[in-house]
């Protein structure tokens, strides 16, 4: 702790803007006994308007964030689409019960 209190009470800070190409997704998830969702399958429309299903999701970490004041859970993941691995963020907006994916 510094002499002026800088760096304390930072639990509710903003995460800023969401960067990258955003896609709305449908997400099947499993809830732990503590109520935290863990994604295990997603579906989204690709650039050709075809629905892609992704079952290979490897979660690296999850952290709680706020985007525009909306509490969110952000998952950094590796996913496999058409045998190509991609690093993405899956973001769950808790108040809206809505998922998005951003390609990094």
Secondary structure, 3 states (H helix, E strand, C coil): CCCCCCCCCCCCCCCCCCCCEEEEEEEEEEECCCCCEEEEEEEEECCCCCEEEECCEEEEEEEEEEECCEEEEEEEEEEEECCEEEEEEEEEECCCCEEEEEEC
